[in-house]
Amino acid sequence: MQEWVDVSIQSGVDPGELLGLLDDGAVQGAWEDDGVTHLYWSQTDWNGERLQHLCAALDRLDPSGTARGTVHVGGLPHQDWNRLWAQSV
């Protein structure tokens, strides 16, 4: 089963702009909730280079550097996201 990496960023940057700057086809999903943007990569696609690219994109969107200090990288176990979504509506 596929394991996921959840990168959460508490920041005022626009999630759409961030995704556009990343231009990373390996990003499997993104959502924003209460000022926290979540981006998802498969565990096999995630690496230090992607983290550096993400931090550089945040720096471009927020030159003050406040967004970079709020990045959290965590694991997320496999779930049937379609089933969970269907149950929530």
MARPA-868218 format. One record per residue: residue in one letter; x, y, z of N, C-alpha, C in turn; residue number from 1. Coordinates in steps of 0.001 Angstrom, whole numbers, plus 524288, in hexadecimal, padded with zeros to 5 digits. Layout:
BEGIN
+-----+-------+-------+-------+-------+-------+-------+-------+-------+-------+-----+
: res :  n.c1 :  n.c2 :  n.c3 : ca.c1 : ca.c2 : ca.c3 :  c.c1 :  c.c2 :  c.c3 :   n :
+-----+-------+-------+-------+-------+-------+-------+-------+-------+-------+-----+
:   a :     X :     Y :     Z :     X :     Y :     Z :     X :     Y :     Z : NUM :
...
+-----+-------+-------+-------+-------+-------+-------+-------+-------+-------+-----+
//
This chain:
BEGIN
+-----+-------+-------+-------+-------+-------+-------+-------+-------+-------+-----+
: res :  n.c1 :  n.c2 :  n.c3 : ca.c1 : ca.c2 : ca.c3 :  c.c1 :  c.c2 :  c.c3 :   n :
+-----+-------+-------+-------+-------+-------+-------+-------+-------+-------+-----+
:   m : 8033C : 7FB5E : 80000 : 80000 : 80000 : 80000 : 80368 : 804E0 : 80000 :   1 :
:   q : 80187 : 808C3 : 7FD61 : 80464 : 80DA4 : 7FCC3 : 8043D : 810D7 : 801C9 :   2 :
:   e : 808B3 : 81282 : 803A0 : 80909 : 8161F : 80803 : 809D5 : 81B9B : 805D2 :   3 :
:   w : 80825 : 81F86 : 808BB : 8083B : 824DF : 806DA : 80B43 : 82867 : 80A7C :   4 :
:   v : 80D37 : 82C9F : 80852 : 80FBD : 830C9 : 80B50 : 80C18 : 8357B : 80B17 :   5 :
:   d : 80AB2 : 83772 : 80FB2 : 8075F : 83C0A : 81033 : 80AD9 : 8408E : 811DD :   6 :
:   v : 80B69 : 84466 : 80E7D : 80E76 : 8490F : 80FB9 : 80A8A : 84D60 : 810E8 :   7 :
:   s : 80A85 : 84F2C : 815D1 : 806E5 : 85353 : 81751 : 809EB : 85865 : 8180A :   8 :
:   i : 807A4 : 85C8B : 8160A : 80A2E : 861A9 : 81609 : 8064D : 8659A : 81834 :   9 :
:   q : 80779 : 867BB : 81CC6 : 80426 : 86BC9 : 81EFB : 8064C : 87102 : 81D2A :  10 :
:   s : 8035F : 87376 : 819B7 : 80567 : 87821 : 81730 : 80100 : 87B11 : 81487 :  11 :
:   g : 8020D : 87FE5 : 81349 : 7FE58 : 88309 : 8105D : 7FF17 : 882AF : 80A80 :  12 :
:   v : 802AE : 87F5D : 808A8 : 80386 : 87EEF : 80304 : 7FED8 : 87C46 : 8007D :  13 :
:   d : 7FDDD : 87D98 : 7FBAB : 7F987 : 87B5C : 7F8BC : 7FAEE : 875D4 : 7F704 :  14 :
:   p : 7F7BB : 871EC : 7F86E : 7F8F6 : 86C7D : 7F6F6 : 7F967 : 86BAF : 7F114 :  15 :
:   g : 7F618 : 86E59 : 7EE0C : 7F654 : 86DD1 : 7E85C : 7FB68 : 86FE5 : 7E624 :  16 :
:   e : 7FD1F : 87459 : 7E834 : 80220 : 87680 : 7E67D : 8069E : 872DE : 7E7F6 :  17 :
:   l : 80654 : 870A6 : 7EC9F : 80A6D : 86D0E : 7EE57 : 80AB4 : 86854 : 7EAC2 :  18 :
:   l : 8063C : 86606 : 7E984 : 80636 : 86188 : 7E5F1 : 80859 : 86305 : 7E09B :  19 :
:   g : 80700 : 867AF : 7DEC3 : 808FC : 8697A : 7D9BA : 80EE0 : 86A11 : 7D9B9 :  20 :
:   l : 8110E : 86C2E : 7DDF0 : 816BE : 86CBC : 7DE44 : 81973 : 8677C : 7DEC8 :  21 :
:   l : 816F6 : 863E0 : 7E194 : 8195A : 85EB1 : 7E22B : 819A0 : 85BDA : 7DCF9 :  22 :
:   d : 81572 : 85C37 : 7D9E8 : 8153E : 85991 : 7D4DB : 81760 : 85406 : 7D555 :  23 :
:   d : 8153A : 85124 : 7D91E : 81719 : 84BE2 : 7DA5C : 812B1 : 84801 : 7D964 :  24 :
:   g : 81335 : 84502 : 7D541 : 80F38 : 8412C : 7D3E0 : 80E9A : 83CD1 : 7D7D0 :  25 :
:   a : 81232 : 83C54 : 7DB78 : 811DB : 8383D : 7DF6A : 80E55 : 839C9 : 7E3FB :  26 :
:   v : 80CD3 : 83EC8 : 7E454 : 8092A : 84065 : 7E86E : 803F2 : 83DC3 : 7E744 :  27 :
:   q : 80203 : 83AB3 : 7EAF5 : 7FD4E : 8379E : 7EA06 : 7F858 : 83A25 : 7EC06 :  28 :
:   g : 7F8D9 : 83E65 : 7EEC6 : 7F439 : 8410F : 7F0AA : 7F5C7 : 845B5 : 7F3EB :  29 :
:   a : 7F211 : 84938 : 7F488 : 7F300 : 84DDF : 7F7AB : 7EDC4 : 84FD6 : 7F9A2 :  30 :
:   w : 7EDC7 : 851E3 : 7FE54 : 7E92B : 85478 : 8006B : 7EAC8 : 85857 : 80495 :  31 :
:   e : 7E764 : 85C16 : 80587 : 7E882 : 86024 : 80962 : 7E421 : 8601B : 80D61 :  32 :
:   d : 7E593 : 8606E : 8125B : 7E1C5 : 86065 : 81693 : 7E398 : 8640C : 81AE0 :  33 :
:   d : 7E0B3 : 86831 : 81BAF : 7E1CF : 86BCF : 81FFC : 7E75F : 86DF2 : 81FE0 :  34 :
:   g : 7E928 : 86F7F : 81B48 : 7EE5C : 871C6 : 81ACD : 7F2C8 : 86DE6 : 81A72 :  35 :
:   v : 7F18F : 868D5 : 81A58 : 7F598 : 864CC : 819D2 : 7F4DB : 86219 : 81490 :  36 :
:   t : 7F8E4 : 86241 : 8115E : 7F8D1 : 85F97 : 80C56 : 7FB51 : 85A43 : 80CF5 :  37 :
:   h : 7F8B7 : 85638 : 80AF4 : 7FAC6 : 850E2 : 80B1A : 7FC06 : 84F33 : 8058A :  38 :
:   l : 800A5 : 84D32 : 804C3 : 80245 : 84B05 : 7FFC0 : 803C1 : 84553 : 800A8 :  39 :
:   y : 802A7 : 841F5 : 7FCDD : 80397 : 83C62 : 7FD81 : 80707 : 83A3A : 7F926 :  40 :
:   w : 80ADE : 83733 : 7FAB5 : 80E27 : 83437 : 7F72D : 80E09 : 82E8C : 7F8EB :  41 :
:   s : 80ECF : 82AF9 : 7F53C : 80F8E : 82590 : 7F6E2 : 814D9 : 8254E : 7F9A9 :  42 :
:   q : 81544 : 821BF : 7FD41 : 81A1A : 8214A : 8003C : 81EBB : 8201E : 7FCA8 :  43 :
:   t : 81DC7 : 81D3B : 7F876 : 82209 : 81BED : 7F4DF : 823D2 : 8209C : 7F1A7 :  44 :
:   d : 8205F : 82480 : 7F0EF : 821C5 : 8292B : 7EDE6 : 8242C : 82D7E : 7F134 :  45 :
:   w : 8234C : 82D56 : 7F655 : 82526 : 83187 : 7F9BE : 82AF7 : 830FA : 7FACC :  46 :
:   n : 82DCC : 83557 : 7FAA8 : 83360 : 8354D : 7FBE2 : 83523 : 83AC8 : 7FD6E :  47 :
:   g : 839F5 : 83B37 : 7FEFA : 83C1A : 84035 : 800AA : 83C1C : 84455 : 7FC6D :  48 :
:   e : 83CB8 : 842B5 : 7F79C : 83CA6 : 84675 : 7F34B : 83748 : 84903 : 7F2C3 :  49 :
:   r : 8332A : 845F3 : 7F381 : 82DDF : 8482B : 7F33B : 82CFF : 84BFA : 7F7B7 :  50 :
:   l : 82F09 : 84ABC : 7FC55 : 82E8C : 84E4E : 800C7 : 83167 : 8536D : 7FFA4 :  51 :
:   q : 83615 : 85320 : 7FD66 : 83901 : 857D9 : 7FC0C : 8360F : 85B16 : 7F805 :  52 :
:   h : 833C4 : 8587C : 7F42C : 830BD : 85B2D : 7F01B : 82BF8 : 85DD6 : 7F288 :  53 :
:   l : 82967 : 85B2D : 7F62B : 824EC : 85D65 : 7F8DF : 82687 : 86232 : 7FC06 :  54 :
:   c : 82AC7 : 861DC : 7FEE7 : 82C9F : 86650 : 80207 : 82E19 : 86AF0 : 7FE89 :  55 :
:   a : 83072 : 869D4 : 7FA12 : 831D0 : 86E09 : 7F669 : 82CDF : 870A4 : 7F44C :  56 :
:   a : 828E1 : 86D8F : 7F31C : 823F2 : 86FCC : 7F137 : 82167 : 8731D : 7F574 :  57 :
:   l : 82189 : 87150 : 7FA4B : 81F64 : 87467 : 7FE9A : 82257 : 87985 : 7FF3A :  58 :
:   d : 8277A : 87953 : 7FEB7 : 82AA6 : 87E13 : 7FF21 : 82955 : 881F7 : 7FACC :  59 :
:   r : 82821 : 87FFA : 7F622 : 826AE : 88373 : 7F1CD : 8216D : 8860B : 7F2D2 :  60 :
:   l : 81DCE : 88319 : 7F53D : 818A2 : 88540 : 7F65C : 8189F : 888B5 : 7FB3B :  61 :
:   d : 81C32 : 887A7 : 7FECF : 81C67 : 88A81 : 803BD : 82219 : 88BB4 : 8050A :  62 :
:   p : 82450 : 88FCD : 802A0 : 829DB : 89104 : 80363 : 82B61 : 89217 : 8090A :  63 :
:   s : 82798 : 89337 : 80C76 : 828EA : 8942A : 811FA : 82AC1 : 88F2F : 814A7 :  64 :
:   g : 82989 : 88AB1 : 8124B : 82B4A : 885B6 : 81472 : 827D5 : 8837D : 818B2 :  65 :
:   t : 8237F : 88607 : 819E1 : 8202F : 88407 : 81E13 : 81D7D : 87EF0 : 81C98 :  66 :
:   a : 81C5F : 87E17 : 81798 : 819B6 : 87948 : 815FF : 81D45 : 8748B : 8167F :  67 :
:   r : 82244 : 87540 : 8158A : 825DE : 870DA : 81589 : 8263B : 86E46 : 81AE5 :  68 :
:   g : 825B5 : 87149 : 81F03 : 82630 : 86F1C : 8243C : 82174 : 86C1D : 82610 :  69 :
:   t : 81D58 : 86BE8 : 822E8 : 81892 : 86951 : 82489 : 81770 : 86463 : 8215D :  70 :
:   v : 81B61 : 86211 : 81F1C : 81AB1 : 85D5C : 81BF6 : 81B48 : 85899 : 81F80 :  71 :
:   h : 81778 : 85516 : 81F42 : 817AB : 85037 : 82242 : 81701 : 84BAA : 81E7A :  72 :
:   v : 81A8E : 847ED : 81EC1 : 81A50 : 8434A : 81B6B : 818DC : 83EAA : 81ED9 :  73 :
:   g : 814A0 : 83C09 : 81D71 : 812DB : 8378C : 8207E : 810FC : 8332D : 81CFB :  74 :
:   g : 81071 : 82EA6 : 81F3D : 80E8C : 82A1A : 81C5F : 808A2 : 829BE : 81CA2 :  75 :
:   l : 80674 : 8271D : 818DC : 800D7 : 82654 : 8189F : 7FFEF : 820D2 : 8168A :  76 :
:   p : 7FD57 : 81D75 : 8199A : 7FC7F : 81816 : 817C5 : 7F8A2 : 817DF : 81342 :  77 :
:   h : 7F8DA : 813A8 : 81062 : 7F546 : 812D9 : 80C00 : 7EFA8 : 812AD : 80DFC :  78 :
:   q : 7EC2C : 81538 : 80B24 : 7E699 : 81505 : 80C3E : 7E3B1 : 81514 : 80717 :  79 :
:   d : 7DEEA : 8134C : 8072F : 7DB97 : 81399 : 80290 : 7D916 : 818F9 : 80296 :  80 :
:   w : 7DBCF : 81CC6 : 8003B : 7DA17 : 82232 : 8006D : 7D4CF : 822F7 : 7FDD2 :  81 :
:   n : 7D3BE : 8202B : 7F991 : 7CEB3 : 820BF : 7F6E7 : 7CA3A : 81F06 : 7FA75 :  82 :
:   r : 7CAF4 : 81AB0 : 7FD31 : 7C6E4 : 818C8 : 800BC : 7C619 : 81C9F : 8053D :  83 :
:   l : 7CA4F : 81E91 : 80779 : 7C9E0 : 82257 : 80BC0 : 7C718 : 82749 : 80A03 :  84 :
:   w : 7C863 : 82922 : 80556 : 7C5C5 : 82DCF : 8034F : 7BFF8 : 82CC5 : 80280 :  85 :
:   a : 7BEA5 : 82846 : 80035 : 7B92C : 82705 : 7FF2B : 7B60C : 826B8 : 8043C :  86 :
:   q : 7B875 : 824DF : 80856 : 7B5CC : 82485 : 80D5D : 7B505 : 829DD : 80FE0 :  87 :
:   s : 7B83C : 82DA5 : 80E64 : 7B7F9 : 832CA : 810E2 : 7B3FE : 8366F : 80E63 :  88 :
:   v : 7B1FF : 83501 : 809C0 : 7AE48 : 8388B : 8071D : 7A8B9 : 836DF : 807EC :  89 :
+-----+-------+-------+-------+-------+-------+-------+-------+-------+-------+-----+
//
